[in-house]
Amino acid sequence: MVTETEQPRKLRFREHQDRAYRFVYCITHRLAATRDQVIRHRCHNRRCINPRHLTIGDRRDNLQDERDRQANGVDWGLL
């Protein structure tokens, strides 16, 4: 069960609600990410909005990140 504290932060911009980390990534990289692209957290914390911890990829990349994290833990040297 996911608690409220684990839920990603959301914001509303121009009549649309989106996850805060997606908005922060797109603004800082001046990029309009498509719905097929996901914003990945290198720190594996869905509430994190630090642009240095965010990277873009697809769903396959995101699943591989999760498998790597489960097998090896978080690589704090990347952050």
Secondary structure, DSSP 8 states (H G I E B T S, - for coil): ---GGGS--EEEETTEEEEHHHHHHHHHTT----TT-EEEETT--TT---GGGEEEE-HHHHHHHHHHHHHH---GGG-
